[in-house]
Amino acid sequence: MARVISVFLPMWPIDRLRRQAGDAAPSAEEPLVLAGRLGNRRLVTAACSAALQLGLSIGMPVSKAQAMVPGLQVLQADPSADAASLERLALWVLQRISPVVAVDAPDGLVIDSTGADHLHGGEEAMLEALIGRLTMSGVTARAAISDSWGAAHALARHVAEPIHVQEAGTLEDCLAPLPLSALRLPPATLSGLHGLGFRRIGDLLHQPRAPLTRRFGPELCRRLDQALCRTSEPIEPLRPAEVVEVRRSFAEPIAAAETIARYIGKLTARLCEELEERGVGARRLDLLAWRVDAQIQTLRVGLARPQRDPKRLTRLLCEKIETISPGFGIEILSLTAVMTEPLEARQTASSLLEEPVADISGLVDVLANRVGARAVYRFAPVASDVPERAVARIAPLSEPVGFGWPDHWPRPTRLLPRPEPIETMALLPDQPPVWISWRGIRRRVRRADGPERVFGEWWKRDAETVSVRDYFCVEDDGGERFWVFRAGDGENSQTGSHRWFLHGIFG
């Protein structure tokens, strides 16, 4: 089942202008409108939220708006700049969300996210991350995901606050209460439907099609079928002119996995030749398969380092062939390097002169494309005495940070995400526990080492000015070793709660 995301940017011309102006942008608290010309009339083409709250609306004459709001800021609209910026935003989304992204002019984007949600932690997490990034960049946005472009377009503009995930198989129930304007119909058609008493999409769902088609033409029923996923609405993916892309069309559609794999190898070889001519390597590849029913099957592969080795890229792509559903056949295969980086040829090191350096980038690529790039990482030390703050996740092939963890006290091989409370008993405040009870299992302490006192970071939070922890490494009768601590110094209650916690496990 296809899944489509519609991103609605209700304030795009205003947001684009403010982002471009930077510090010189008009104040967000003062009402602002953009003006454009329709023949000899000067009309409001965009308005900020402050202007809308004062009763202004899109399409009203500028003179009337100025009369209603004295001191109104009026700037000239620039539709061409808005369209160019919207296309650049679509390219940004293309590199981060899905291989199939298109501009839904004049105020939105459409994304075919089929099969991409697992790389982002699910559909809801994917939408939240996308809207969060746009909001942090100063762009007002809402987004919805549905089974069709038409339904996602309608839900993003009339339901999403700021996101909405439509469950599969509930299209009619979701669309029925929405106004007819959500179907992307021409104004004349909407006016005629309103004259007949139709107000909601649900009013049309069970009406005879023939009278509607005779009166309003085929566009009404076509839009209704597209929203209900009864008719396909292909998304033409955006591709910049400078992107490296190779394509193969077939006189007879192909469907067998072996045939698809063979042509992937041919496309990869051609792509690598073009990458070598440009002196770059691929960091992300998109394979698009156009089926005979106008649907697009997508396959995305990421790489830890720029590469243009045909065998390596072919192997990564062919590992995901099973995710492609050829249907009645594929008539076009397209392979695109959507992200590239400079890659210069270098001489292979000789084992007689120097020790070869182990290259694990191939393993990283295989794992990242199977479980997601965010699931493959390594730990790096951070300058902090608090154990949970002394480690950070970084990319697996990142350069060394330049320093390591302190080695005067042992550290557990497994640090828990957060300290877990335990039941225990210690004879004296500065002595280790005699026994511990963790997750319902009581363990007698056979050996112990400590305490190691860790102070709070007073420069980060006032509450840590006097807080301390006393850490102990304890070993039970079975030889298992744990890292436990007492919150506080055992005497002054201001230093901590004096409760015991387990923070790590030694291998």
N, C-alpha and C positions, 0 to 999 in steps of 0.2 A: 504494500500500500504506500503510495507516494505521500510525502509530507512537505508542505509548503509554508514558508514564513513570509508574512507581509509586515514590513516596517513602515509605520506612518510617521511622518515628520511634519506636524501641523504648523510649526513656526519656522520652517526651513529658510525662507528668504530673510527673516529677521535674524535668526541664529547665524546664518552665513555672513550677513553684514557685520554683526557684532564680533564674530570670530576674526574676520578679516581686518576690522578696524583696530582690534586690540585695546590698548589703553585709551585710544581716542574714540572708542565706541560711545554712543549715547547711553545715558543712564538707564538701567533696567527698571527703575522706579517711575520714570516719566513716560507717559503714553507716546507711542511711536507708530507711525503708519508709513507704508511705502505706496507711492503713487505711480500709476501708469496711464497710458492713453488708449482709449477705444474710440477711434475716429477723432472727433473734435472734443470728446468728453474726457475729463481727467478724473479717474476713479481710484478708489482704494483697492490695491491688489493684495496687501498683506497688513496685518495689524498685530501688535504685541498683546500679551494677556492683559496688561493694564489698560490698553485702549479698548479691548473687547469688553472689559468690565464696566467701562463708562458708557456703553451702549453703541459703540461704533461697530460696523460690520463690513465684511468684504463686499465690494461692488458698489458701495455708496459713493456719491460725488465727494471729492476732496473738499469742495467749498462747504458742503453741509457738515462734514466731519469737523472742519475748523470752526464752524459756528457753534457746534455742540460742545467742543472742548477747546476753550481759549488756551493759547500757548502750545497747541499740539505740534509735536515734531513731525515734519513731513519730509521724507527723503525719496529720491528717484529710484524706482525699481529697476533691476537689471536682470531680466529673465535669462539671458545668455550666460551670465556669470553664475546664476543659480543652477542652471542645467550642467555647466561644466563642473561645479563643485559637487553636485549630486553624483556625477559619474566618478569623480575621484573617491567619494565615499564608498561607492559600490565596489571599486577596486580594492579598497581597504578591507571591506567585508569579504571579498573574494579570497584574499590571502589568509583569512583567519577562521571563517565559518564553513564555507561549502564551495565546491567548484562551480556551481551554477548560480550566478547572481546576475540580476538585470535591474535596470532603472525602471521604476513604475512612476513615470512622470505625472504631475510635476512635483509631487511631495512624498515620494516613497520609494522603497526598494522591494523586490521580490526575490526570495531565496528558495531554491529546491534543496531542502535539508535531508532528503531521504538517505538514511544510513549514516548520517553525520552526528547524530545526537549522542551516541555512545562515546565519542571522542571528547565531549564537553560535559559529561556527567549527567546526561539526560536532557530532555527537551526543555523542561522548566529551568534548569540550571543554565542551559545554552541561551535562552531568551534573557534571563536575568543578567548574565555576563555581557551580552550584547547591549542591552539597554543601559546597563551600568557604565560601560565604556563611553557610550554616546552622551550620557548625562554628564559624566566627568569632563567631557570635551565641550560642554556648553550647548549641546543639541537636545532639544525637547523631542522625545520619541516615545512611541507606543508600538507594540508588536504582538502578533497573534500567529499561532501555528495551527494549520488545519489540513484536511485532505485535498483541498483544491486551492488554486490561486484566488478564484472569486470569493470563496468562503473566508479565506485568511484576510483578504482585502477588506471584506465587510466587518469581520470581527475586530480587526485592528483599529478601525475608525469608529466603531459604535459600541464595543464591549470592553476592549483591553484597558486596564487601569493598573499599571502600564503594560502588563502582559496578560495573555490569555492562551491556554492550551486546550484545544478542542479534542475531546476524546474520539477515537475512531468509531465510526458508525452512528454518530449523533448529529449529522449535518442538518437534517430537517428540523430537529428540535432546536438547534442553535440559531438557525437562520429565520425561522418562522416569525419571531417577534420583532425582527429588525425592519426599519423603514425601507421602502422601495428604492430610495436613493443609494442604498448599499449595493445594488446590483450593477452599478456603473452604466446606467441607462442615459440616453440623451435627454436634455431638458424637455423637449417636445413630447417624448414618450411618457415621461413622468407626469407632465401636466395632463395628458390625456387619461392616464390611469387614475389620477386623483379625481378627475371629473367623473369617472365611472364609479367612484366610491372605494377604490382599492387604496389601502394605506400601508399594509405590511406585506412582507414577502409571503407569509403564511396565507394571505388572501388569494395568492396566485397558484399555490402548490397543487390544488385539486381542480383547477378550472380547465375546461376544454381548450386544447391548444389551437385548434383550427380558427375559431373566431378571433382569438388574440393575434394570431399571425396575419389574418386578413386585414385587421384594423391597424396594427402597429408594425408589421413587417417581421422578418425572421430574427431580428436582433434581440427582441425581448425573450423569446424562448431559448435562444442560444446562450444568453447571459445566465438565464435561470438554470439551464442544464450544466453550464460550466461551474457554477457555484455548487451544484449538487453532485458534481463529479461524474455526471453522465456523459459529458463530452470533454475530450481532452483540450487543454489550453497550453500549448508548448511554451516554454520559457527559453528565449534565445539568449544564451549566456554571453555576458560582456567579456570582450577580449581586447586589451589595448594593442595598439599598432606595433609596439616594440617588443611584445612578448614572443618567445620562441615557441612555435607551434608547428606540428606536422599532422597531416590528415590523410586518411585513406578511405575512398568510397568503393563500394562493392556493387558489381552488376547484379549479383545474386546475393541475397542476405545470408549472413553466416550465423550459426547458433552453437556449434560444438565447441566445448572448452578448449580442445586441442587446436582448433582453427583460430580461435581468438588468441590463444597463447602464441601461435606462430606469427600472427600479424603484429602482436605487441612487440615481439622481438625485432621485427623489421622496422616498426615505427621508432623504437628506442634507438636502434642503430642510426637512423636518419637524424633523430633529435640530437644525439651525442656529436654527430658531425657538425651540426650547426652551432652547438654550444662550444665546440673546440674552435671554430672559426671566430667566434666572438670573445674567446678567452675567458669563458665563465663556466661555472658548474651549477647543477640544479640543486636547490634545497627543498623544493616541493614540486611534485608532479601531479597533474590531473589527467586522468583518462576518461574521456566522455564517449559513450556508445549511444548513437541515435538508433532507436528501434523503428521498425516499419510503421508502428502505431503512433509515431511522433513523440513517444516518451524517451527521456534521456536517463541512461544508467551511468552513475558516476563512480569513480574510484580514485582515491587520493592517497599519495605516498609522500611522507616526509623523510628528510635525511638530516643527520646530525652535522654533517660537513658537506660542502659543495662537492658533487660527484658528476662525472660524465663517463663512467665505465658502463658500457652497454650490458654486459653480463650481469653486473650487480643490480642495475636498475630493472632489467627484465625479470630477474628473480623476485625482487620485491613486488613488482606489479602482478606477476603470475600467481603469487601466493594469495592474492585477493580475488582471483577470477571467480571463485564460488559465490562472491557477493553480487555478481552481475547476473541479472535475470534477462536472458535474450528474448523472451517472448516468442513471437513468430519470426524473429530474425533481426540482425543488426545490419544496417546498410551503410553506416559511417562510423569510423573510429577516429578519434582525435586525441593526440597526446600533447600536453602543454606544460612547459616549465614556468609556472606562475611565480616562482621565487628563484632568483639566481644570485650568485655571488662570484666575484673574480676568482679564477682558478688558473694559476700558471703551471706550466709543465715543469717538472723537477727530475733530476737524475736519481735513479734508484741507488740506494746505499749498497755498498759492497760489504759482504760479511767478512772479507779478509781485512778490511781497514777499520771498520767500526761496527759496534754491536747494533743489530737491527732493532728498531723501536716497535714494540707491539702495537698493532692497530686494532682497536676494539670497536671502531665506528660501524663495521658491518653488523656486529652483534647488537649494538645499540639501535641501529635502523630496524632490524628484524623485530626486536622486542617492542620498540615504540610504535610500529605500525600494527602490531598485534593487540596491544593492550592500551594504546594511547600514549602520546608524548609526555603527558603530565604524570604518568605512572612510572616513568623511568627517570631516575635522578641519582645523585650521590650527595653525601653529607659533607659540609664544609664547616670548619670552626668559625665561631663568632667571638669577638672580644667581650666576654661577659662571664662573671663569676656564677650567676644563676644557671644551673644546668640546663633547664628547658630553653633558655635563651642563648646558650652557647653553641647551638647547632642550627644550620640552615640548609634547606634543599637547594641545590644548584643543578644546572644541566650536566649530564654525565661526562661530557667532554670539555667542560670549562677549564680554563687555565687555573693553576694553583693559586690560592689566595695569599700565600706568602707567610703564613704562620700556622701553628698547630695548637692542639689542646695541651694544657698543662700536664706534665707527666709525674708530678710529685705525689699524686694520689691516683689510684686506679679508677677507671671509669667503666661502667657496665657496657656490654656489647649491645644490649637492647634497652633503650630508654622509653618508658611508657609515655603515651601522648600527654597524660596528666597524672600527677601523683594520686595513688589510690589509698584511701584510709585503711588501716589495719588495727587489729586489737593486739595489745602486747603488754608486757610488764617488765620494768627495769628496776633493779635494786636501788640504784642511786641516780640522780639526774644526769651525771656525766658518764654513766656506764651504759653498755649496750643492753638490749633487751634479752631476757632469758628465754622467751618464746614469742612467736608471732602467729597471728591467725589472719590469713589472707584468702579471700574468696571462699570462705567456709572451711578451709583446711588449716588445722593447727600444726605448727612445726616447732620443734624444740631446737633452740640455737646451740650448736656445738662449738663453734668458734666465731670470733668477732674481732674486727679491727676498727679503730676510730677513737674519739670522734674527729671528723673534719668539719670545722665551722665555716659556714658560708653566710656572708652578710648580704642584706638587701641593697639594691641600687638606689640610694637616696636621691640621686639626681634625676631619676625618672618619675618616681612617685613619692609623695610625702609619707604615705603609709609604710614605706620600706625604710624609713630613717633609722629605726631601732630594731627592725626585724632581723632575726637570725634563724639558721637551721643547723642542726648537728647531724651529720651523716655518718652512718656505720655500714660497713660491709660485713654481713653475717652469713654463716654457713649452717645448714640444717643437718640432721642425721643422714639424709640421703646424699649429701655432697652438693646440693644445689646452693648457689650463692646469690644473695639478694642485696640490693642497695636500699636501705631504709633511712629515714630521718625523722627527727622530732622538730616540730615547728616551735621555736622558742628556745631560750637558754635553760629552761627547767626551773628558773627562780622567779624572774620578772614576767608577769603576765602581758606586759606591753610588747614584749619581743615576739610573741606568738601564742597560739592557742594551746601549746604543749601536747597536741595530738600527734600520733605517729602515722607515717605514710610510707608506702613502698613506691619507689621511684624508678627502679631499674632491675634488670636481671643480668647476671654475668654468664657468659657462655661456657 
